[in-house]
Amino acid sequence: MLEKQSSFSRTLANVGKMGAYYTDLEHCRDIAKMFHFPEGQEVSCLEPSIGNGEAIITVTGAKENSDIKIFGVELNNETACAVKKNPYIT
């Protein structure tokens, strides 16, 4: 039986992040164009794999809209402790 081998390899940066693969912010800005969050109304967003939080902050425009409340889940304890300090993460 033939075994399939992946040609995908981790970059050194991703190995350093314990295999975390964050969505690059250019793609996040493109994704943000698909959404419109109302001003003056609180909107809650749940990120099930929040990482450093930059992707969801960029997609929602939370830096420009204080009505965006971001909640997240992160399994890596070190990353979770760091993201808790981010003022845009509720």
N, C-alpha and C positions, 0 to 999 in steps of 0.2 A: 504494500500500500504506500502511495506517495504522500509525503507530508508537505503541507503548504508552509512556506516560510514567508513572512512579511518582509518587505523591503523597507518598511517604515522604521526609521531610527530616531531616537530622541536626541535633541540638541543638548549640549552641555548645560544650557540655562534651564531646560526642563528637568534634567536629571537633578540639578541643584534644587529645584522646587518640588522634589519628590514625585515627579511625573505629572505635575500640573501643567495643563495646556490652556493658557488664558486666551480668550478671543482678542485679537488685536483691535486697537481702538479705531482704526480706519473702518473695519467692518462694523463696529458698534455705531459709528456715526452714520453709516449707510442704513443700518437697521432702524436707527432713531427716526429716520425720514418716514418710516411707515406708521409711526404713532403720533397721536396728538393727545397730550395730557391737558385737561382743562385747568385754567388758572383760577384760583380762588376756591377750588374744591380739593379736599384731601384725597389723594390716591395712594393706596397701599400696594406695594409690589413685593412679591416673594421670589427670591433668587435661591433655588435649591442647591446650587453649587457656587457659592458667592466668591470664593477665592479672595483676591485682594479688593473686590468690590468695584473696581474701575469700569468693568464692562456694563454693569447695571446702572451705575451712576451716569455713564456716557449715554446709554440708550434712553434713559428716562429724562435726562437733562436736569437731574436733581440739584446740580450746582446753581442753576438759574431759576429753579422753581422750588421754593421751600415747602410747598404743599405735597411734594412727593415724599412718601415714607417708605423706606427700603428695609426689608427684613430679609435675613439670609441664613442659610445653613452651610456650615463648613466642617468637614470631618477632620481635617488636619488641625490639631490643637494650636500649634504655633501660628498658623495662618489665621485661625479664628480669633485668637487673642489680639493679633495685629489689626484685623479688620474692625474689631469692636471699638477701636480708638478713632476710627474714621468718622468725622462729624456728619457725613451724609448718610450713614447707616444707622437706622433706628434700632 
